[in-house]
Protein backbone atom coordinates (compact mmCIF):
# COMPACT_ATOMS: atom_id res chain seq x y z
CA UNK A 1 0.00 0.00 0.00
CA UNK A 2 1.38 3.42 -0.91
CA UNK A 3 2.21 5.79 1.92
CA UNK A 4 0.97 9.37 2.07
CA UNK A 5 1.82 12.57 3.90
CA UNK A 6 -0.57 15.54 3.88
CA UNK A 7 0.86 18.95 4.65
CA UNK A 8 -1.49 21.88 5.08
CA UNK A 9 0.10 25.32 4.93
CA UNK A 10 -2.09 27.86 6.69
CA UNK A 11 -1.25 30.60 9.15
CA UNK A 12 -4.77 30.46 10.61
CA UNK A 13 -4.94 26.66 10.59
CA UNK A 14 -1.59 26.34 12.36
CA UNK A 15 -2.92 28.55 15.17
CA UNK A 16 -6.17 26.57 15.46
CA UNK A 17 -8.29 29.45 14.15
CA UNK A 18 -9.38 27.65 10.96
CA UNK A 19 -10.46 24.02 10.54
CA UNK A 20 -8.41 22.13 7.96
CA UNK A 21 -11.15 20.80 5.67
CA UNK A 22 -8.83 20.47 2.65
CA UNK A 23 -6.26 18.30 4.42
CA UNK A 24 -9.01 16.08 5.80
CA UNK A 25 -10.54 15.74 2.33
CA UNK A 26 -7.19 14.70 0.85
CA UNK A 27 -6.70 12.07 3.55
CA UNK A 28 -10.23 10.72 3.10
CA UNK A 29 -9.94 10.42 -0.70
CA UNK A 30 -6.53 8.72 -0.64
CA UNK A 31 -7.47 6.42 2.26
CA UNK A 32 -10.49 5.24 0.27
CA UNK A 33 -8.09 4.33 -2.57
CA UNK A 34 -5.88 2.19 -0.33
CA UNK A 35 -3.23 4.73 0.66
CA UNK A 36 -1.87 4.67 4.21
CA UNK A 37 -1.76 8.16 5.73
CA UNK A 38 1.48 8.14 7.71
CA UNK A 39 2.01 11.86 8.23
CA UNK A 40 -0.27 14.86 8.61
CA UNK A 41 0.64 18.32 9.77
CA UNK A 42 -0.64 21.89 9.63
CA UNK A 43 2.13 24.49 9.48
CA UNK A 44 2.26 28.27 9.04
CA UNK A 45 3.03 29.81 5.66
CA UNK A 46 6.76 29.95 6.37
CA UNK A 47 9.03 28.75 3.58
CA UNK A 48 11.76 27.31 5.82
CA UNK A 49 9.19 25.37 7.88
CA UNK A 50 7.54 23.91 4.76
CA UNK A 51 10.93 22.96 3.29
CA UNK A 52 12.00 21.23 6.50
CA UNK A 53 8.82 19.16 6.77
CA UNK A 54 9.02 18.11 3.11
CA UNK A 55 12.71 17.15 3.43
CA UNK A 56 12.08 15.14 6.58
CA UNK A 57 9.07 13.32 5.17
CA UNK A 58 11.07 12.31 2.10
CA UNK A 59 14.55 11.72 3.54
CA UNK A 60 13.58 10.18 6.88
CA UNK A 61 10.03 8.88 6.50
CA UNK A 62 10.43 7.67 2.88
CA UNK A 63 6.83 8.46 1.96
CA UNK A 64 5.62 7.52 -1.52
CA UNK A 65 3.46 10.63 -1.96
CA UNK A 66 3.18 14.01 -0.28
CA UNK A 67 0.22 16.26 -1.07
CA UNK A 68 0.27 19.83 0.16
CA UNK A 69 -2.74 22.07 0.37
CA UNK A 70 -2.65 25.84 0.65
CA UNK A 71 -0.11 28.53 -0.04
CA UNK A 72 -0.32 28.39 -3.85
CA UNK A 73 -1.95 31.76 -4.53
CA UNK A 74 -0.62 35.21 -5.26
CA UNK A 75 -0.24 36.73 -1.81
CA UNK A 76 3.18 37.36 -0.29
CA UNK A 77 2.50 34.63 2.30
CA UNK A 78 1.82 31.99 -0.41
CA UNK A 79 5.23 30.29 -0.50
CA UNK A 80 4.45 26.58 -0.85
CA UNK A 81 5.57 26.39 -4.51
CA UNK A 82 8.89 28.06 -3.71
CA UNK A 83 9.48 25.68 -0.79
CA UNK A 84 8.65 22.69 -2.97
CA UNK A 85 10.89 23.82 -5.83
CA UNK A 86 13.75 24.32 -3.37
CA UNK A 87 13.74 20.69 -2.23
CA UNK A 88 12.74 18.63 -5.30
CA UNK A 89 15.21 16.94 -7.66
CA UNK A 90 12.98 17.09 -10.73
CA UNK A 91 9.81 18.95 -11.62
CA UNK A 92 6.76 17.17 -13.07
CA UNK A 93 5.08 20.12 -14.81
CA UNK A 94 2.29 18.10 -16.46
CA UNK A 95 0.62 17.48 -13.11
CA UNK A 96 0.20 21.16 -12.25
CA UNK A 97 -0.64 22.00 -15.87
CA UNK A 98 -3.39 19.37 -15.93
CA UNK A 99 -4.91 20.66 -12.68
CA UNK A 100 -5.05 24.21 -14.00
CA UNK A 101 -6.26 23.37 -17.50
CA UNK A 102 -8.92 20.84 -16.50
CA UNK A 103 -10.35 23.01 -13.72
CA UNK A 104 -10.51 26.17 -15.87
CA UNK A 105 -13.88 24.99 -17.18
CA UNK A 106 -15.16 25.10 -13.60
CA UNK A 107 -13.52 28.37 -12.57
CA UNK A 108 -11.34 30.68 -14.64
CA UNK A 109 -9.56 31.60 -11.38
CA UNK A 110 -7.66 28.30 -11.56
CA UNK A 111 -5.09 30.01 -13.79
CA UNK A 112 -4.00 31.99 -10.74
CA UNK A 113 -2.80 28.84 -8.97
CA UNK A 114 0.98 28.54 -8.74
CA UNK A 115 0.90 24.86 -7.75
CA UNK A 116 3.91 22.77 -8.71
CA UNK A 117 4.70 19.06 -8.59
CA UNK A 118 7.97 17.23 -8.51
CA UNK A 119 10.05 14.33 -7.30
CA UNK A 120 12.61 14.15 -4.51
CA UNK A 121 14.35 10.78 -4.31
CA UNK A 122 11.44 8.35 -4.92
CA UNK A 123 8.71 10.60 -3.51
CA UNK A 124 6.15 12.47 -5.59
CA UNK A 125 5.16 15.85 -4.14
CA UNK A 126 2.06 17.67 -5.39
CA UNK A 127 0.89 21.14 -4.35
CA UNK A 128 -2.86 21.71 -4.34
CA UNK A 129 -4.92 24.83 -3.68
CA UNK A 130 -6.28 25.55 -0.21
CA UNK A 131 -10.04 25.40 -0.73
CA UNK A 132 -11.81 22.04 -0.35
CA UNK A 133 -13.76 22.63 -3.59
CA UNK A 134 -10.56 23.25 -5.57
CA UNK A 135 -8.85 20.27 -3.91
CA UNK A 136 -11.70 17.94 -4.93
CA UNK A 137 -11.61 19.25 -8.50
CA UNK A 138 -7.85 18.69 -8.68
CA UNK A 139 -8.11 15.21 -7.16
CA UNK A 140 -10.72 14.30 -9.78
CA UNK A 141 -8.15 15.20 -12.44
CA UNK A 142 -5.15 13.44 -10.87
CA UNK A 143 -6.45 10.27 -9.24
CA UNK A 144 -6.35 8.25 -12.48
CA UNK A 145 -2.60 8.94 -12.99
CA UNK A 146 -1.14 8.98 -9.48
CA UNK A 147 -0.83 5.18 -9.07
CA UNK A 148 1.05 4.91 -12.37
CA UNK A 149 3.33 7.83 -11.45
CA UNK A 150 4.17 6.19 -8.13
CA UNK A 151 4.84 2.89 -9.91
CA UNK A 152 7.35 4.59 -12.18
CA UNK A 153 9.26 5.81 -9.13
CA UNK A 154 9.73 2.27 -7.80
CA UNK A 155 12.98 0.40 -8.37
CA UNK A 156 12.57 -1.35 -10.70
CA UNK A 157 9.77 0.72 -12.21
CA UNK A 158 6.51 -0.88 -13.23
CA UNK A 159 6.03 -1.59 -16.92
CA UNK A 160 4.76 1.14 -19.23
CA UNK A 161 2.28 -1.45 -20.52
CA UNK A 162 0.24 -1.20 -17.30
Secondary structure, DSSP 8 states (H G I E B T S, - for coil): --EEEEEEE-HHHHTTSS--HHHHHHHHHHHHTT-EEEEEEEE-S-HHHHHHHHHHHHHTT--SEEEEES--SSSTT--HHHHHHHH-SEE-HHHHHHHHHHHTTT-GGGGG----EEEETTEEEEEE-SSHHHHHHHHHHHHHHHHHHHHHTSSS---TT-
